[in-house]
Amino acid sequence: MRKYALRGTAATLLALVAAGAVSAQESLVIGTDVDAGTLDPRLSRDTTAYRTNNLIYAGLVHLTPSLEPVPDLAESWESPDPQTVVFKLREGLTFSDGSPLTAEDVVFTFSTITDPDFNAPQRTLYEPIESVEAIDETTVQFNLSTPYAPLMSYLDMGIVPSDYEGDLATEPMGAGPMVLDAWNRGSSLELSASDSYWAGAPEIEEVTIQIVGDNSARAQAFEAGDLDVIQSPLSPNDIQRLEADDRFGAEIMAGLGVTYLNFNVADPILSDPEMRQALAMLVDQDTIVNQIYQGVDEVATSIILPSSWAYDPSITQPGFDIEGAMTKLAELGWSDSDGDGILDQDGTPLSITLSTHSEDPNRIQATEYIQAVMQSAGVDAQIQISDWPSFSTGYVQQGEHQIALLGWLNLTDPDRLGYAQLTTGGSQNWGGYSNEAVDAALEKGRTSTDQEARAAAYQEAASIIAEELPYYIISYQGYQMFYASDLPVEVTANPRGNFRGLIGMPETE
């Protein structure tokens, strides 16, 4: 959808238009599923925040759709040894308020992220950074405690000002291609092109990120012309209908995410890996993926994506087997001792609460289906559905769940779905899982400089996880994006779902 904004009094505007002095102002409305939690990139936890911050802020590097790190704020870098990386910043960088961006701001950004007291949710990704130092105003050096192969995949983190007096969570100050004009909580975020981005302003001058929580309602708003762009998550029926509609452009590709069950291993019932195996055997992946999701995702086998250089198809999780699950539960001491259809152990019924969030109807349907299968096997399965903020930060991240259905995105490296989530004490290890062999393998995976050695390490960790099941990966997510065919810019899809490919970014080098 193309919109036009003309500023000034009516008489002046008419005169300017007649004289050809006013040009059309391009704007874009993007539909998304949840509101951002914070616009401080160091503290972001949700996809809307990540994607919005990718417009407001700029990192040392930018990741292309093929996940290649290319220069952004840093024009070049070198690694004199495996534990040192030196970045050269571009000359004359500024934040959107005109204040200079220097090496000190880079130091400040990463020093806060790695400070345990700051409680950055992705701190574990940056733990190998021992120190960051400003050599001069445009030279910054990263000193690592150990070689760290995934580092460049994480250095698109937005750089924040070291001396900013405002609240970055609500009043962001970045050096990216756009700035925040207004944030209408629960409704929309409004951005405009920045004239201070080092490469110049994007073609799109205004972006509105519209919050439409229900997937089908978002698709309907897109079809009605109220939204210019929508992307995953979307309901399968809507995906098929929109893909067949020649009014719209479509990008359908493998994503960089998974849908999974997070088992809380600190829960007494779920602390035994064999119990988790039995319950996982009641998860009908094929029906969930190919009927509920209608094949837009792919049945998963482990924590490693098929597109990854570390993928090994021989690593598999337990398959769907109701009879096998019931046999295993019986071996673990669960029986229907009183004939009420519910398994119990020493008089205590086998009760499990399955949880997910209300914004995704497919996840709700999948959870309800898992509940039905579990109940048929004698498990007293209940469901808890809550809105995304309550579910994520107030429930799962506090370790109050038993089995939660949710997803991970932005899996740019095997490390991204491993170290923070599944090492002992990891910053995103909400299920409390701990295994020394997994810890060692994931540590080796991130510290080795040889890709074959890294692959072997991740495969070792994935094999253990597929057996012990702190995570049960239901599907590898597909990525879908639909856009109005008359957009004024060339659209570049990114499987991470980032918005830079929608705004007509200036040529960079």
C-alpha positions as semicolon CSV with decimal commas, in nm:
position;residue;x (nm);y (nm);z (nm)
1;M;0,000;0,000;0,000
2;R;0,133;0,341;-0,090
3;K;0,034;0,638;0,120
4;Y;0,102;1,008;0,077
5;A;0,166;1,267;0,344
6;L;0,172;1,640;0,274
7;R;0,267;1,885;0,546
8;G;0,176;2,252;0,591
9;T;-0,135;2,463;0,548
10;A;-0,381;2,368;0,278
11;A;-0,312;2,678;0,070
12;T;0,062;2,631;0,087
13;L;0,032;2,264;-0,002
14;L;-0,183;2,334;-0,305
15;A;0,064;2,589;-0,428
16;L;0,358;2,356;-0,372
17;V;0,188;2,066;-0,543
18;A;0,103;2,288;-0,839
19;A;0,466;2,391;-0,857
20;G;0,585;2,030;-0,832
21;A;0,776;2,108;-0,513
22;V;0,624;1,833;-0,295
23;S;0,695;1,469;-0,358
24;A;0,499;1,167;-0,243
25;Q;0,609;1,035;0,090
26;E;0,637;0,658;0,095
27;S;0,513;0,476;0,402
28;L;0,469;0,116;0,500
29;V;0,242;-0,065;0,746
30;I;0,375;-0,398;0,875
31;G;0,150;-0,633;1,071
32;T;0,297;-0,827;1,360
33;D;0,164;-1,054;1,631
34;V;0,290;-0,919;1,964
35;D;0,391;-0,583;2,101
36;A;0,755;-0,515;2,181
37;G;0,853;-0,555;2,544
38;T;1,143;-0,310;2,539
39;L;1,329;-0,108;2,277
40;D;1,661;-0,140;2,457
41;P;1,831;-0,391;2,224
42;R;2,040;-0,532;2,507
43;L;1,727;-0,641;2,693
44;S;1,501;-0,750;2,406
45;R;1,324;-1,084;2,446
46;D;1,061;-1,092;2,171
47;T;1,065;-1,091;1,791
48;T;0,884;-0,759;1,751
49;A;1,146;-0,590;1,967
50;Y;1,432;-0,756;1,777
51;R;1,290;-0,654;1,441
52;T;1,201;-0,300;1,542
53;N;1,540;-0,250;1,705
54;N;1,705;-0,365;1,384
55;L;1,561;-0,049;1,224
56;I;1,632;0,189;1,512
57;Y;1,983;0,068;1,593
58;A;2,285;-0,047;1,397
59;G;2,543;-0,304;1,500
60;L;2,907;-0,346;1,416
61;V;2,793;-0,584;1,143
62;H;2,471;-0,662;0,961
63;L;2,370;-1,021;0,881
64;T;2,258;-1,081;0,524
65;P;1,969;-1,320;0,446
66;S;2,232;-1,591;0,401
67;L;2,364;-1,506;0,752
68;E;2,689;-1,358;0,625
69;P;2,821;-1,078;0,849
70;V;2,888;-0,766;0,643
71;P;3,012;-0,423;0,756
72;D;2,765;-0,186;0,920
73;L;2,903;0,058;1,179
74;A;3,237;-0,118;1,147
75;E;3,391;-0,071;0,804
76;S;3,644;-0,349;0,858
77;W;3,788;-0,590;1,114
78;E;4,083;-0,819;1,163
79;S;4,178;-1,096;1,400
80;P;4,550;-1,089;1,482
81;D;4,504;-1,405;1,690
82;P;4,213;-1,641;1,771
83;Q;4,126;-1,450;2,087
84;T;4,142;-1,095;1,956
85;V;3,921;-0,911;1,708
86;V;3,986;-0,547;1,619
87;F;3,711;-0,339;1,455
88;K;3,760;-0,014;1,268
89;L;3,453;0,210;1,290
90;R;3,346;0,437;1,007
91;E;3,446;0,800;1,039
92;G;3,181;1,051;1,145
93;L;2,924;0,810;1,290
94;T;2,641;0,967;1,491
95;F;2,335;0,861;1,680
96;S;1,999;0,990;1,559
97;D;2,020;1,294;1,789
98;G;2,343;1,401;1,620
99;S;2,575;1,302;1,903
100;P;2,893;1,118;1,796
101;L;2,914;0,739;1,808
102;T;3,262;0,627;1,905
103;A;3,447;0,322;2,026
104;E;3,347;0,415;2,383
105;D;2,984;0,347;2,296
106;V;3,077;0,002;2,166
107;V;3,267;-0,065;2,489
108;F;2,969;0,049;2,695
109;T;2,720;-0,163;2,499
110;F;2,905;-0,490;2,538
111;S;3,033;-0,420;2,890
112;T;2,674;-0,386;3,010
113;I;2,555;-0,695;2,821
114;T;2,829;-0,910;2,977
115;D;2,773;-0,769;3,328
116;P;2,571;-1,032;3,522
117;D;2,405;-0,758;3,727
118;F;2,259;-0,604;3,410
119;N;2,070;-0,930;3,349
120;A;2,075;-0,919;2,969
121;P;1,869;-1,216;2,846
122;Q;2,129;-1,303;2,582
123;R;2,432;-1,249;2,805
124;T;2,541;-1,611;2,761
125;L;2,597;-1,547;2,390
126;Y;2,861;-1,289;2,479
127;E;3,026;-1,458;2,779
128;P;3,354;-1,534;2,596
129;I;3,410;-1,159;2,564
130;E;3,661;-1,100;2,842
131;S;3,692;-0,728;2,777
132;V;3,627;-0,462;2,514
133;E;3,860;-0,166;2,490
134;A;3,868;0,155;2,290
135;I;4,205;0,187;2,123
136;D;4,106;0,526;1,986
137;E;3,778;0,691;1,884
138;T;3,728;0,466;1,584
139;T;3,912;0,150;1,688
140;V;3,771;-0,103;1,931
141;Q;3,928;-0,430;2,039
142;F;3,747;-0,741;2,162
143;N;3,955;-0,960;2,390
144;L;3,816;-1,312;2,421
145;S;3,876;-1,559;2,700
146;T;3,881;-1,837;2,442
147;P;3,842;-1,866;2,064
148;Y;3,474;-1,809;1,988
149;A;3,347;-1,922;1,648
150;P;2,990;-1,777;1,660
151;L;3,099;-1,427;1,764
152;M;3,035;-1,252;1,432
153;S;2,682;-1,394;1,417
154;Y;2,598;-1,201;1,732
155;L;2,763;-0,868;1,658
156;D;2,461;-0,718;1,488
157;M;2,358;-0,618;1,841
158;G;2,253;-0,253;1,833
159;I;2,508;-0,009;1,973
160;V;2,367;0,224;2,240
161;P;2,505;0,559;2,361
162;S;2,720;0,549;2,674
163;D;2,605;0,887;2,808
164;Y;2,233;0,879;2,726
165;E;2,013;1,022;3,000
166;G;1,680;0,892;2,870
167;D;1,523;0,548;2,906
168;L;1,627;0,334;2,611
169;A;1,343;0,092;2,682
170;T;1,081;0,350;2,581
171;E;1,287;0,631;2,423
172;P;1,540;0,446;2,206
173;M;1,844;0,626;2,071
174;G;2,024;0,437;1,798
175;A;2,228;0,488;1,485
176;G;2,011;0,283;1,251
177;P;1,811;0,378;0,941
178;M;1,496;0,480;1,133
179;V;1,388;0,653;1,453
180;L;1,090;0,598;1,681
181;D;0,823;0,870;1,661
182;A;0,551;0,713;1,877
183;W;0,474;0,393;2,063
184;N;0,106;0,325;2,121
185;R;0,126;0,037;2,365
186;G;-0,056;-0,272;2,245
187;S;-0,146;-0,103;1,918
188;S;0,143;0,025;1,707
189;L;0,496;0,157;1,680
190;E;0,555;0,448;1,444
191;L;0,896;0,513;1,291
192;S;1,041;0,754;1,038
193;A;1,356;0,760;0,828
194;S;1,670;0,886;0,997
195;D;1,894;1,136;0,824
196;S;2,190;1,033;1,040
197;Y;2,238;0,671;0,931
198;W;2,588;0,641;0,790
199;A;2,472;0,506;0,452
200;G;2,189;0,755;0,407
201;A;1,814;0,744;0,454
202;P;1,603;0,452;0,333
203;E;1,350;0,498;0,053
204;I;1,056;0,432;0,286
205;E;1,007;0,743;0,496
206;E;0,753;0,613;0,748
207;V;0,693;0,268;0,895
208;T;0,404;0,170;1,119
209;I;0,433;-0,165;1,295
210;Q;0,073;-0,260;1,366
211;I;-0,001;-0,509;1,644
212;V;-0,270;-0,759;1,539
213;G;-0,246;-1,052;1,779
214;D;-0,472;-1,301;1,601
215;N;-0,302;-1,460;1,299
216;S;-0,617;-1,483;1,086
217;A;-0,728;-1,131;1,175
218;R;-0,385;-1,009;1,064
219;A;-0,420;-1,191;0,731
220;Q;-0,767;-1,043;0,681
221;A;-0,639;-0,694;0,752
222;F;-0,367;-0,751;0,493
223;E;-0,620;-0,867;0,233
224;A;-0,836;-0,563;0,307
225;G;-0,543;-0,332;0,232
226;D;-0,496;-0,214;0,591
227;L;-0,151;-0,374;0,610
228;D;0,123;-0,375;0,349
229;V;0,330;-0,666;0,482
230;I;0,266;-0,966;0,706
231;Q;0,491;-1,258;0,791
232;S;0,516;-1,564;1,011
233;P;0,348;-1,668;1,230
234;L;0,045;-1,718;1,007
235;S;-0,230;-1,977;0,997
236;P;-0,185;-2,248;0,731
237;N;-0,520;-2,178;0,563
238;D;-0,426;-1,813;0,528
239;I;-0,083;-1,901;0,388
240;Q;-0,233;-2,120;0,115
241;R;-0,495;-1,862;0,022
242;L;-0,254;-1,569;0,011
243;E;0,008;-1,763;-0,184
244;A;-0,253;-1,828;-0,456
245;D;-0,360;-1,461;-0,476
246;D;-0,175;-1,280;-0,754
247;R;-0,241;-0,944;-0,591
248;F;0,037;-1,019;-0,346
249;G;0,404;-1,095;-0,350
250;A;0,506;-1,403;-0,154
251;E;0,829;-1,534;-0,005
252;I;0,812;-1,894;0,122
253;M;1,131;-2,050;0,257
254;A;1,284;-2,255;0,535
255;G;1,299;-2,052;0,851
256;L;1,553;-2,018;1,127
257;G;1,327;-2,132;1,406
258;V;1,179;-2,429;1,586
259;T;0,856;-2,502;1,767
260;Y;0,924;-2,713;2,073
261;L;0,812;-2,839;2,412
262;N;1,013;-2,707;2,705
263;F;1,015;-2,964;2,987
264;N;1,075;-2,822;3,332
265;V;1,318;-3,081;3,465
266;A;1,303;-2,922;3,811
267;D;0,944;-3,044;3,838
268;P;0,931;-3,367;4,046
269;I;0,728;-3,555;3,786
270;L;0,951;-3,446;3,496
271;S;1,292;-3,482;3,659
272;D;1,341;-3,838;3,525
273;P;1,452;-3,850;3,158
274;E;1,255;-4,172;3,112
275;M;0,940;-3,994;3,222
276;R;1,007;-3,720;2,968
277;Q;1,062;-3,989;2,704
278;A;0,727;-4,151;2,784
279;L;0,541;-3,821;2,759
280;A;0,725;-3,728;2,438
281;M;0,599;-4,052;2,284
282;L;0,249;-3,905;2,322
283;V;0,336;-3,613;2,093
284;D;0,207;-3,682;1,743
285;Q;0,445;-3,470;1,539
286;D;0,307;-3,579;1,203
287;T;-0,049;-3,472;1,282
288;I;0,065;-3,144;1,439
289;V;0,296;-3,051;1,151
290;N;0,104;-3,186;0,853
291;Q;-0,256;-3,135;0,964
292;I;-0,267;-2,857;1,223
293;Y;0,014;-2,664;1,051
294;Q;-0,076;-2,817;0,711
295;G;0,282;-2,883;0,612
296;V;0,414;-2,528;0,633
297;D;0,672;-2,655;0,882
298;E;0,882;-2,972;0,880
299;V;0,882;-3,258;1,132
300;A;1,192;-3,215;1,348
301;T;1,441;-3,474;1,468
302;S;1,681;-3,281;1,692
303;I;1,790;-2,935;1,805
304;I;2,002;-2,885;1,490
305;L;1,832;-2,728;1,187
306;P;1,848;-2,922;0,858
307;S;1,997;-2,614;0,690
308;S;2,292;-2,618;0,931
309;W;2,634;-2,753;0,848
310;A;2,611;-2,947;1,178
311;Y;2,290;-3,136;1,091
312;D;2,295;-3,514;1,122
313;P;1,973;-3,694;1,016
314;S;2,066;-4,001;1,218
315;I;2,002;-3,812;1,543
316;T;1,637;-3,866;1,632
317;Q;1,399;-3,813;1,920
318;P;1,142;-4,071;2,040
319;G;0,859;-4,113;1,790
320;F;0,484;-4,114;1,843
321;D;0,389;-4,442;2,010
322;I;0,091;-4,447;2,249
323;E;0,127;-4,815;2,338
324;G;0,501;-4,775;2,392
325;A;0,440;-4,471;2,612
326;M;0,188;-4,658;2,825
327;T;0,427;-4,950;2,863
328;K;0,706;-4,716;2,972
329;L;0,475;-4,538;3,218
330;A;0,380;-4,874;3,365
331;E;0,749;-4,962;3,402
332;L;0,794;-4,632;3,587
333;G;0,525;-4,732;3,837
334;W;0,220;-4,555;3,699
335;S;-0,102;-4,758;3,687
336;D;-0,477;-4,707;3,695
337;S;-0,511;-4,850;4,043
338;D;-0,867;-4,733;4,106
339;G;-1,009;-4,779;3,757
340;D;-1,095;-4,413;3,698
341;G;-0,894;-4,396;3,375
342;I;-0,618;-4,179;3,528
343;L;-0,277;-4,325;3,601
344;D;-0,150;-4,284;3,953
345;Q;0,148;-4,374;4,167
346;D;0,096;-4,446;4,536
347;G;-0,240;-4,271;4,512
348;T;-0,102;-3,959;4,343
349;P;-0,256;-3,902;3,997
350;L;-0,035;-3,832;3,697
351;S;-0,130;-3,467;3,638
352;I;0,047;-3,254;3,379
353;T;-0,019;-2,892;3,281
354;L;0,049;-2,801;2,920
355;S;0,083;-2,429;2,848
356;T;0,118;-2,193;2,555
357;H;0,020;-1,839;2,459
358;S;-0,308;-1,703;2,328
359;E;-0,179;-1,515;2,023
360;D;-0,114;-1,824;1,810
361;P;-0,426;-2,037;1,742
362;N;-0,217;-2,317;1,589
363;R;-0,015;-2,351;1,907
364;I;-0,338;-2,358;2,106
365;Q;-0,478;-2,628;1,877
366;A;-0,154;-2,828;1,897
367;T;-0,159;-2,805;2,275
368;E;-0,521;-2,918;2,286
369;Y;-0,439;-3,213;2,062
370;I;-0,145;-3,318;2,280
371;Q;-0,379;-3,288;2,580
372;A;-0,634;-3,520;2,415
373;V;-0,371;-3,782;2,331
374;M;-0,228;-3,770;2,682
375;Q;-0,573;-3,807;2,834
376;S;-0,638;-4,111;2,614
377;A;-0,324;-4,266;2,764
378;G;-0,437;-4,202;3,122
379;V;-0,254;-3,874;3,185
380;D;-0,459;-3,606;3,360
381;A;-0,347;-3,335;3,118
382;Q;-0,469;-2,980;3,172
383;I;-0,408;-2,664;2,969
384;Q;-0,308;-2,314;3,070
385;I;-0,337;-2,042;2,803
386;S;-0,226;-1,685;2,870
387;D;-0,120;-1,378;2,673
388;W;0,239;-1,367;2,550
389;P;0,386;-1,134;2,817
390;S;0,229;-1,334;3,101
391;F;0,324;-1,666;2,942
392;S;0,683;-1,581;2,852
393;T;0,829;-1,348;3,113
394;G;0,584;-1,419;3,394
395;Y;0,554;-1,797;3,366
396;V;0,806;-1,988;3,155
397;Q;1,103;-1,763;3,227
398;Q;1,030;-1,792;3,598
399;G;1,039;-2,173;3,573
400;E;0,677;-2,209;3,683
401;H;0,568;-2,430;3,392
402;Q;0,563;-2,807;3,355
403;I;0,552;-2,847;2,976
404;A;0,535;-2,532;2,765
405;L;0,488;-2,510;2,389
406;L;0,677;-2,220;2,237
407;G;0,943;-2,143;1,979
408;W;1,290;-2,009;1,911
409;L;1,382;-1,785;1,617
410;N;1,703;-1,626;1,484
411;L;1,895;-1,953;1,502
412;T;2,191;-1,820;1,310
413;D;2,435;-2,078;1,450
414;P;2,393;-2,413;1,630
415;D;2,523;-2,234;1,939
416;R;2,209;-2,017;1,935
417;L;1,983;-2,312;2,024
418;G;2,218;-2,468;2,270
419;Y;2,448;-2,280;2,498
420;A;2,218;-2,026;2,662
421;Q;1,925;-2,266;2,679
422;L;2,075;-2,602;2,768
423;T;2,399;-2,554;2,960
424;T;2,392;-2,566;3,336
425;G;2,287;-2,223;3,462
426;G;2,245;-2,083;3,109
427;S;2,069;-1,746;3,102
428;Q;1,777;-1,892;2,904
429;N;1,775;-2,235;3,064
430;W;1,422;-2,194;3,198
431;G;1,369;-2,567;3,246
432;G;1,669;-2,611;3,478
433;Y;1,842;-2,878;3,268
434;S;2,195;-2,984;3,364
435;N;2,425;-3,242;3,209
436;E;2,804;-3,221;3,229
437;A;2,857;-3,395;2,895
438;V;2,621;-3,152;2,721
439;D;2,795;-2,860;2,891
440;A;3,133;-2,981;2,766
441;A;3,010;-3,047;2,411
442;L;2,841;-2,709;2,378
443;E;3,150;-2,538;2,516
444;K;3,366;-2,720;2,262
445;G;3,122;-2,627;1,985
446;R;3,159;-2,256;2,046
447;T;3,533;-2,251;2,116
448;S;3,668;-2,470;1,836
449;T;3,787;-2,292;1,523
450;D;3,748;-2,604;1,308
451;Q;3,399;-2,648;1,163
452;E;3,420;-3,029;1,154
453;A;3,511;-3,033;1,522
454;R;3,226;-2,793;1,594
455;A;2,981;-3,013;1,403
456;A;3,090;-3,321;1,597
457;A;3,048;-3,137;1,927
458;Y;2,698;-3,016;1,844
459;Q;2,599;-3,361;1,723
460;E;2,718;-3,510;2,051
461;A;2,510;-3,258;2,247
462;A;2,208;-3,307;2,019
463;S;2,223;-3,685;2,065
464;I;2,213;-3,656;2,443
465;I;1,936;-3,398;2,433
466;A;1,731;-3,615;2,196
467;E;1,752;-3,890;2,456
468;E;1,713;-3,689;2,778
469;L;1,460;-3,445;2,628
470;P;1,478;-3,119;2,819
471;Y;1,351;-2,996;2,481
472;Y;1,130;-3,192;2,245
473;I;1,155;-3,024;1,905
474;I;0,820;-3,062;1,731
475;S;0,899;-2,884;1,406
476;Y;1,148;-2,685;1,206
477;Q;0,959;-2,370;1,121
478;G;0,901;-2,243;0,771
479;Y;0,909;-1,871;0,703
480;Q;0,639;-1,694;0,503
481;M;0,608;-1,329;0,408
482;F;0,337;-1,165;0,199
483;Y;0,344;-0,810;0,069
484;A;0,140;-0,580;-0,150
485;S;0,263;-0,615;-0,508
486;D;0,273;-0,238;-0,560
487;L;0,524;-0,161;-0,286
488;P;0,755;0,121;-0,399
489;V;1,071;-0,069;-0,305
490;E;1,228;-0,398;-0,398
491;V;1,154;-0,649;-0,122
492;T;1,435;-0,865;0,013
493;A;1,313;-1,146;0,238
494;N;1,518;-1,251;0,537
495;P;1,443;-1,581;0,714
496;R;1,502;-1,401;1,043
497;G;1,201;-1,182;0,963
498;N;1,393;-0,856;0,999
499;F;1,246;-0,543;0,845
500;R;1,550;-0,386;0,675
501;G;1,472;-0,569;0,354
502;L;1,136;-0,389;0,334
503;I;1,238;-0,024;0,358
504;G;1,462;0,030;0,057
505;M;1,795;0,041;0,232
506;P;2,062;0,256;0,066
507;E;2,351;0,087;-0,106
508;T;2,625;-0,004;0,142
509;E;2,975;-0,124;0,108
